[in-house]
């Protein structure tokens, strides 16, 4: 349980004291923005928090699993995918996610006031030579970095890049950093893709997560009692069919799987753990049966997060969204013979058959 402050609980289940909500600082990071949203979202759990910055995501995990407060970490991004270091830490930590929330991602390119004065009609590449941001931030602004011929250097966070900026440097960070640091936005909305979002998980010690989830279940505040779970599974036996059997178990239970990832068991070639996101909660009959079946089969299983499921769009994947060089069947032309010359050659090159 949380021990940062002595908590008193009323007959309604409200937690009367405020506890820290640790986030990857400094102020102005995307995780800071997520933490501010979490303050209101945690009200349904009757938890009152005060965002508090720390220097690393590892420190967030350590503060949470030792009972000094709650934490919030980036989990998944619509451009760069899952935040792998946070995933790896959560798999090995004694804490769990119990709330998931989303933040829109927009990057501005910041410079110092002195560098801004030099810009005018001078190209950015002549007054700045390096660009600084979190690795995910750098990856989401590739076109801007290439256009201005900047050397990318990773920072602990996007906001830290603004805080520590020097003349001749560019920092990529949320627009709010203009209000917090002595920086000037030289360019706005420099991200490669508009509409990008990052999902964050609010973490608690596992016993606190269990009691908080139970409170929401009792009060029926989960948005129609629909839940989503993130489960890690490591088959202890390897070989052909192991992964197929795991997927068959989920399919036969009628569970909707929305994400499936693999991570190597570090230092052991050919061994993997799998991270599954499902539209179900561990206490529901079908999901519980799947988890029990995994355990009985001899697999290692751990639920990493359970949270009320928000609305999820199911948009089609249009042709312009697809990577170059592959092939697909056009349903609108089903049954028709392809007329384009060289189609077979394109298929052979794409599929290597």
Order of alpha helices (4+ residues) and beta strands (2+ residues): beta-alpha-beta-alpha-beta-beta-alpha-beta-beta-alpha-alpha-beta-alpha-alpha-beta-alpha-beta-alpha-beta-beta-alpha-beta-alpha-beta-beta-alpha-beta-alpha
